[in-house]
């Protein structure tokens, strides 16, 4: 049985549970208005200006530590062949998913400093997609790792046929493909928009009388990116616990 090298450094979404900036106008301040006063109310307040500066410093710290940590995980696993176990390859994919989010932080910091989105419409779509795909990919790979543990513990004899480097590559490519497919709504509706004299990068959801685009995507993200993977993780670990309890009872019965 192989054991993971280390879990990659993970990141925290700066917005709600639906994923980073999905369903909301990013604007330069994440408040959907592109207006600094809408977030800070009193631009002359020294206290609030300090909070504004601290927030950017924290973004920088998270970005640097996250990129360094995840890059080290990727390097160690790829560099040393003994570390290229099935579990560690899934951890590498988790680290790559985290870096997809982390590389978007410099764009956010620049936008906060310049008070508008300066990178154009194509980069807006790329930014929204790469920072959002992390949510789905991370959940999927955590679920895959749970399934991998279940197979290794509950089916140790037959697991050698399934838990191979070739199979792990196919599973990883499938997981990334599925995650990108789930990002199609973000790719379609992420665009730059002008609000007054300020250009911002937003996800502009369609609206009608029957449903809200933002609400629909929030539910979509919650179900596919959180609820279903979490449910399957619980199922796999419950099965593992039951198997271990059965083995323990059998061992005690032989004494």
Secondary structure, DSSP 8 states (H G I E B T S, - for coil): ----S--------SS-TT-TTTTSB-TTTSSSS--HHHHHS-TT-HHHHHHHHHHHHHHHHHHHHHHHHHHHHHHHHHH-GGG--HHHHHHHHHHHHHHHHHTTHHHHHHHHHHTS--SHHHHHHHHHHHHHHHHHHHHHHHHHHHHHHHHHHH-TTTHHHHSSHHHHHHHHHHHHHHHHHHTHHHHHHEEEEEETTEEEEEE---B-SS-BHHHHHHHHHHIIIIIHHHHHHHHHHHHHHHHHHHHHHHHHHH-
